[in-house]
Amino acid sequence: MSSTEDIIGRTDIDDLEAILSITNTDVDDVVHAVDQHADAIFTWDYDKGRRAGLNKLYEKAKKSQWNAETDLPWETEVDQESVVMANAAQFGGFTVGMDLSGTPFAKWTDKEWVQLGKESQNWTLSQFMHGEQGALICTAKIVESVPWIDAKYYAATQVMDEARHVEVFAKYLDTKLSGHYPINAHLRLLLDDIIRDSRWDMTYLGMQIMVEGLALAAFGFIHQLTTEPLLKQLLRYVMSDEARHVAFGVLSLQEYYQGLSNAELRERQEFAFEAAVRMRDRFLQQEVWDRMGVDVKEAVQLVMQAPDRMLFQQMLFSKIVPNCKKLGLIDAGDGWLREKFTELGVIAFENWEDTGSEYDAFALGDTDKRSA
């Protein structure tokens, strides 16, 4: 059994110095290679529908494809500055809930706060784009490595979904916003770990349950708050896919985990905890503060006072925690993961609806689709 330091490299999950010490040193590189040693598994059992839940998901996925170029209103004009101002107004202004006295921000005007909002939006959409490419690679790996034909069929549809998601976020960044950011170091560490692990169920757990679960919650939060119609519709389309993706993980792992020993389940608990911490740490947006030319540690400590930031960080786990409970991971063994989720302050979400049973609610309806 591993210690917290063994898993995440520090004993205190809130050690800000340790969190901020993790940075990318190759931000100008275009290609990033990760060694992996997973088996490519053929199956000669072509009995479609043996796993009814996965088969239902596959049939739904075939009917739910959409075209990123033609189904979204790309002609929509986006005034990023107006979007930032509107978002801030929903929370009462840029600085509500923060004590700026004695900080570099005390002298900031609306001009600096608007620029920060623009950079934050550029950063957030960039990380979504990078995460979707991680999902693209991981799902292709699942097609290769999962031993069930129903899972291979569904995972193949998700590869197409993820390509479309990378496409739409890249296009939105290129044509509607004002700049890209490189992948956050914490996110890259997590994606590398997921891809590097040779066990197919770890790819499922890391990507389908943890990364995709967080993405689904984040997209839902932003979809609810944004006043920008193109982004709202883009996120609605992506969410309809992401809910199926998380359900794919829940349905597959629920069956597989029933046959694992306590020691094997403990490994999965530790991996889920590591993923949760890495994803929480990446939302400190240290790259934005660097670009704005302010002290990163001071900026992060200040922003963490903001009520909307704390709410956002907690809500990110609203899909992950109930899905981990559905898989039996929270209370497996001695309940180690329950203790860790309690430390992270997210255990309150355990009884929320899991995505394995709610994905139909995210399906696109006629009112969500673009008129012909």
C-alpha positions as CSV (number, residue, x, y, z in Angstrom):
1,M,0.0,0.0,0.0
2,S,1.3,3.4,-1.0
3,S,1.5,6.6,1.1
4,T,0.1,9.9,0.0
5,E,3.7,11.0,-0.7
6,D,4.3,7.9,-2.8
7,I,1.1,8.6,-4.8
8,I,1.3,12.4,-5.4
9,G,4.9,13.3,-4.4
10,R,4.0,15.2,-1.2
11,T,2.5,14.4,2.2
12,D,0.2,17.4,2.3
13,I,-2.4,17.5,-0.5
14,D,-2.7,21.3,0.0
15,D,1.1,22.1,0.0
16,L,1.0,25.1,-2.4
17,E,4.8,25.3,-2.8
18,A,4.9,21.7,-4.0
19,I,1.9,22.2,-6.3
20,L,3.4,25.2,-8.0
21,S,6.8,23.6,-8.3
22,I,5.4,21.3,-11.0
23,T,5.8,23.1,-14.3
24,N,6.4,22.2,-18.0
25,T,9.9,22.8,-19.3
26,D,9.2,21.9,-23.0
27,V,6.3,24.2,-23.7
28,D,7.6,25.0,-27.2
29,D,7.7,21.3,-28.3
30,V,5.0,20.3,-30.8
31,V,5.2,16.5,-30.2
32,H,5.2,14.6,-26.8
33,A,5.8,10.9,-26.8
34,V,4.8,8.5,-24.0
35,D,6.0,4.9,-23.7
36,Q,3.3,2.3,-23.3
37,H,3.4,-1.4,-23.1
38,A,-0.2,-2.5,-23.4
39,D,-1.2,-5.7,-25.3
40,A,-3.3,-5.3,-28.4
41,I,-6.1,-7.9,-27.8
42,F,-8.1,-9.6,-30.5
43,T,-11.3,-11.4,-29.6
44,W,-12.9,-14.1,-31.7
45,D,-16.1,-13.8,-29.8
46,Y,-18.3,-11.6,-32.1
47,D,-21.5,-12.2,-30.2
48,K,-22.9,-8.6,-30.3
49,G,-25.1,-7.7,-27.3
50,R,-23.7,-10.1,-24.8
51,R,-23.3,-7.0,-22.6
52,A,-26.7,-5.4,-23.0
53,G,-25.8,-2.0,-21.3
54,L,-22.8,-1.5,-23.6
55,N,-24.8,-2.6,-26.7
56,K,-27.5,0.0,-25.8
57,L,-24.8,2.7,-25.5
58,Y,-23.3,1.7,-28.8
59,E,-26.7,1.9,-30.6
60,K,-27.3,5.3,-29.0
61,A,-23.9,6.5,-30.1
62,K,-24.5,5.6,-33.7
63,K,-27.6,7.7,-33.8
64,S,-26.0,10.7,-31.9
65,Q,-23.2,11.7,-34.1
66,W,-23.0,15.4,-35.1
67,N,-20.8,17.4,-37.5
68,A,-18.6,20.0,-35.9
69,E,-18.4,22.1,-39.1
70,T,-22.1,22.2,-40.0
71,D,-24.1,21.7,-36.8
72,L,-22.7,24.6,-34.9
73,P,-23.4,28.3,-35.8
74,W,-19.8,29.3,-36.4
75,E,-21.0,32.5,-38.0
76,T,-21.8,33.8,-34.5
77,E,-19.8,36.9,-33.6
78,V,-18.0,36.6,-30.2
79,D,-16.9,39.7,-28.3
80,Q,-14.7,38.1,-25.7
81,E,-14.4,41.3,-23.7
82,S,-18.2,41.5,-23.4
83,V,-18.4,37.8,-22.4
84,V,-15.9,38.4,-19.6
85,M,-17.8,41.4,-18.3
86,A,-21.1,39.5,-18.4
87,N,-19.6,36.5,-16.6
88,A,-18.1,38.8,-13.9
89,A,-21.5,40.6,-13.4
90,Q,-23.2,37.3,-12.5
91,F,-21.0,37.1,-9.4
92,G,-21.3,40.8,-8.5
93,G,-18.0,41.9,-10.1
94,F,-14.4,40.8,-10.6
95,T,-13.3,41.1,-6.9
96,V,-16.3,40.0,-4.9
97,G,-15.3,38.1,-1.8
98,M,-11.6,39.0,-2.1
99,D,-9.6,41.3,0.2
100,L,-7.1,43.1,-2.2
101,S,-5.5,45.4,0.4
102,G,-1.7,45.1,0.4
103,T,-1.6,43.1,-2.8
104,P,-0.6,44.0,-6.4
105,F,-4.2,43.7,-7.4
106,A,-5.3,46.7,-5.3
107,K,-4.3,49.0,-8.1
108,W,-5.8,47.0,-10.9
109,T,-8.4,48.7,-13.0
110,D,-11.1,47.1,-15.0
111,K,-8.7,46.9,-17.9
112,E,-6.4,44.4,-16.0
113,W,-9.3,42.4,-14.7
114,V,-10.9,42.1,-18.2
115,Q,-7.5,40.9,-19.6
116,L,-7.3,38.4,-16.8
117,G,-10.7,37.1,-17.7
118,K,-9.8,36.8,-21.3
119,E,-6.6,34.9,-20.4
120,S,-8.5,32.7,-18.0
121,Q,-11.0,31.8,-20.8
122,N,-8.1,31.1,-23.3
123,W,-6.4,28.9,-20.7
124,T,-9.6,27.0,-19.7
125,L,-10.6,26.2,-23.3
126,S,-7.0,25.2,-24.1
127,Q,-6.9,22.7,-21.3
128,F,-10.2,21.3,-22.4
129,M,-8.7,20.9,-25.9
130,H,-5.6,19.1,-24.5
131,G,-7.7,16.9,-22.3
132,E,-9.9,15.9,-25.3
133,Q,-6.8,14.8,-27.2
134,G,-5.8,12.7,-24.2
135,A,-9.3,11.1,-24.4
136,L,-8.8,10.5,-28.1
137,I,-5.6,8.6,-27.5
138,C,-6.9,6.7,-24.5
139,T,-10.0,5.6,-26.2
140,A,-8.1,4.4,-29.2
141,K,-6.0,2.4,-26.7
142,I,-9.2,0.9,-25.2
143,V,-10.3,-0.3,-28.6
144,E,-7.0,-2.2,-28.8
145,S,-6.8,-3.5,-25.3
146,V,-10.3,-4.3,-24.0
147,P,-11.2,-8.0,-24.4
148,W,-15.0,-7.6,-25.1
149,I,-16.4,-7.0,-28.6
150,D,-19.3,-4.8,-27.3
151,A,-16.7,-2.5,-25.6
152,K,-14.5,-2.4,-28.7
153,Y,-17.6,-1.4,-30.8
154,Y,-18.6,1.4,-28.4
155,A,-15.0,2.7,-27.9
156,A,-14.6,3.0,-31.6
157,T,-17.6,5.5,-31.6
158,Q,-15.9,7.4,-28.8
159,V,-12.7,7.8,-30.8
160,M,-14.8,9.7,-33.4
161,D,-16.5,11.8,-30.7
162,E,-13.1,12.8,-29.2
163,A,-11.7,13.8,-32.6
164,R,-14.7,16.0,-33.0
165,H,-14.2,17.5,-29.5
166,V,-10.6,18.4,-30.2
167,E,-11.7,19.9,-33.5
168,V,-14.4,22.2,-32.0
169,F,-12.3,23.5,-29.1
170,A,-9.4,24.2,-31.4
171,K,-11.6,26.0,-33.9
172,Y,-13.3,28.1,-31.1
173,L,-9.9,29.1,-29.7
174,D,-8.5,29.9,-33.2
175,T,-11.5,31.9,-34.5
176,K,-13.3,33.3,-31.4
177,L,-10.8,33.8,-28.6
178,S,-7.4,35.4,-28.4
179,G,-4.7,32.8,-27.8
180,H,-3.8,29.2,-26.9
181,Y,-2.0,27.9,-23.8
182,P,0.2,24.8,-23.6
183,I,-1.0,21.8,-21.6
184,N,-0.9,22.3,-17.8
185,A,1.9,20.3,-16.2
186,H,-0.5,18.5,-13.7
187,L,-2.8,17.5,-16.5
188,R,0.1,16.2,-18.6
189,L,1.4,14.2,-15.7
190,L,-2.0,12.6,-15.3
191,L,-2.5,11.8,-19.0
192,D,1.0,10.3,-19.1
193,D,0.2,8.1,-16.2
194,I,-3.0,6.9,-17.7
195,I,-1.5,6.2,-21.1
196,R,1.6,4.5,-19.7
197,D,-0.3,2.0,-17.5
198,S,-0.6,-1.3,-19.4
199,R,-3.8,-2.5,-17.7
200,W,-6.9,-1.7,-19.8
201,D,-9.1,-1.1,-16.8
202,M,-6.7,1.6,-15.6
203,T,-7.2,3.4,-18.9
204,Y,-10.9,3.2,-18.3
205,L,-10.6,4.5,-14.7
206,G,-8.3,7.3,-15.4
207,M,-10.0,8.6,-18.5
208,Q,-13.6,7.5,-18.6
209,I,-14.3,7.9,-14.9
210,M,-11.9,10.6,-13.7
211,V,-10.9,12.9,-16.6
212,E,-14.2,12.6,-18.5
213,G,-16.2,12.8,-15.3
214,L,-14.5,16.1,-14.3
215,A,-15.0,17.4,-17.9
216,L,-18.7,16.6,-17.8
217,A,-19.1,18.5,-14.6
218,A,-17.0,21.5,-15.8
219,F,-18.8,21.7,-19.1
220,G,-22.1,21.7,-17.3
221,F,-21.1,24.4,-14.9
222,I,-19.8,26.7,-17.7
223,H,-22.8,25.9,-19.9
224,Q,-25.1,27.1,-17.2
225,L,-23.1,30.3,-16.5
226,T,-22.0,31.5,-20.0
227,T,-23.9,34.1,-21.9
228,E,-22.1,33.4,-25.1
229,P,-24.5,31.4,-27.4
230,L,-22.0,29.6,-29.6
231,L,-20.0,28.3,-26.6
232,K,-23.2,27.4,-24.8
233,Q,-24.4,25.3,-27.8
234,L,-20.9,23.8,-28.4
235,L,-20.7,22.7,-24.8
236,R,-24.3,21.2,-25.0
237,Y,-23.2,19.1,-27.9
238,V,-20.0,18.0,-26.2
239,M,-21.8,17.2,-23.0
240,S,-24.2,14.8,-24.8
241,D,-21.2,12.8,-25.9
242,E,-19.3,13.0,-22.6
243,A,-22.2,11.6,-20.6
244,R,-22.1,8.4,-22.7
245,H,-18.4,8.2,-22.3
246,V,-18.6,8.3,-18.5
247,A,-21.4,5.8,-18.6
248,F,-19.2,3.5,-20.8
249,G,-16.6,3.5,-18.0
250,V,-19.2,2.9,-15.2
251,L,-20.9,0.0,-17.1
252,S,-17.6,-1.7,-18.0
253,L,-15.7,-1.3,-14.7
254,Q,-18.7,-2.2,-12.6
255,E,-18.6,-5.7,-14.0
256,Y,-14.9,-6.0,-14.0
257,Y,-14.3,-4.8,-10.5
258,Q,-16.6,-7.5,-9.0
259,G,-13.8,-10.0,-9.7
260,L,-10.9,-8.1,-8.2
261,S,-9.2,-8.7,-4.9
262,N,-9.0,-6.1,-2.1
263,A,-5.4,-5.5,-3.0
264,E,-6.2,-4.9,-6.7
265,L,-9.1,-2.6,-5.7
266,R,-6.7,-0.6,-3.4
267,E,-4.5,0.0,-6.5
268,R,-7.5,1.4,-8.3
269,Q,-8.4,3.6,-5.2
270,E,-4.9,5.0,-5.2
271,F,-5.0,5.8,-8.9
272,A,-8.4,7.5,-8.5
273,F,-7.0,9.6,-5.7
274,E,-4.0,10.6,-7.7
275,A,-6.2,11.6,-10.6
276,A,-8.4,13.6,-8.4
277,V,-5.5,15.6,-6.9
278,R,-3.8,16.2,-10.3
279,M,-7.1,17.5,-11.7
280,R,-7.8,19.7,-8.8
281,D,-4.2,21.1,-8.9
282,R,-4.4,22.0,-12.5
283,F,-7.3,24.5,-12.0
284,L,-5.0,26.9,-10.1
285,Q,-4.2,28.3,-13.6
286,Q,-0.5,29.1,-12.7
287,E,0.3,29.7,-16.4
288,V,-2.2,32.5,-16.5
289,W,-0.6,34.3,-13.6
290,D,2.8,33.9,-15.2
291,R,1.5,35.5,-18.4
292,M,-0.1,38.3,-16.5
293,G,3.3,39.0,-14.8
294,V,2.1,38.6,-11.2
295,D,3.5,36.4,-8.4
296,V,1.9,33.0,-8.9
297,K,1.7,32.0,-5.2
298,E,0.3,35.3,-4.1
299,A,-2.3,35.3,-6.9
300,V,-3.4,31.7,-6.2
301,Q,-3.8,32.4,-2.5
302,L,-5.9,35.5,-3.2
303,V,-8.1,33.8,-5.8
304,M,-8.9,30.9,-3.6
305,Q,-10.8,33.4,-1.4
306,A,-13.3,33.9,-4.1
307,P,-16.6,32.1,-3.4
308,D,-17.2,31.3,-7.1
309,R,-13.8,29.7,-7.4
310,M,-14.4,27.4,-4.4
311,L,-17.8,26.5,-5.7
312,F,-16.4,25.7,-9.1
313,Q,-13.6,23.5,-7.7
314,Q,-16.0,21.5,-5.5
315,M,-18.6,21.0,-8.3
316,L,-15.9,19.5,-10.5
317,F,-16.2,16.3,-8.4
318,S,-20.0,16.1,-8.6
319,K,-19.8,13.4,-11.3
320,I,-16.6,11.6,-10.1
321,V,-17.5,10.8,-6.5
322,P,-20.9,9.1,-7.2
323,N,-19.4,7.2,-10.1
324,C,-16.6,5.9,-7.9
325,K,-19.2,4.9,-5.3
326,K,-21.2,3.0,-8.0
327,L,-18.0,1.1,-8.8
328,G,-17.5,0.2,-5.1
329,L,-14.2,2.1,-4.9
330,I,-15.1,4.5,-2.1
331,D,-15.7,1.9,0.6
332,A,-13.6,-1.0,-0.8
333,G,-11.3,-2.6,1.8
334,D,-11.0,-0.3,4.7
335,G,-12.7,2.7,3.0
336,W,-9.4,4.4,2.2
337,L,-10.8,6.4,-0.7
338,R,-13.7,7.7,1.4
339,E,-11.1,9.1,3.8
340,K,-9.2,10.7,0.9
341,F,-12.2,12.2,-0.7
342,T,-13.2,13.6,2.7
343,E,-9.7,15.2,2.9
344,L,-10.4,16.8,-0.5
345,G,-13.7,18.1,0.7
346,V,-15.8,16.3,-2.0
347,I,-17.3,13.3,-0.2
348,A,-20.7,15.2,0.0
349,F,-21.3,14.3,-3.6
350,E,-21.3,10.5,-3.0
351,N,-25.1,10.2,-3.2
352,W,-25.6,12.3,-6.3
353,E,-26.9,10.5,-9.3
354,D,-24.2,8.5,-11.1
355,T,-23.7,8.9,-14.8
356,G,-24.3,5.2,-15.6
357,S,-28.0,5.9,-15.0
358,E,-28.4,9.5,-16.0
359,Y,-26.8,9.7,-19.5
360,D,-30.1,9.7,-21.3
361,A,-30.9,13.0,-19.6
362,F,-27.9,14.6,-21.5
363,A,-29.0,13.3,-24.9
364,L,-29.6,16.0,-27.5
365,G,-33.2,16.9,-28.1
366,D,-34.8,18.7,-31.0
367,T,-34.5,22.0,-29.3
368,D,-30.7,21.5,-28.9
369,K,-30.1,20.9,-32.6
370,R,-29.5,23.5,-35.1
371,S,-32.4,24.2,-37.4
372,A,-32.0,23.0,-41.0
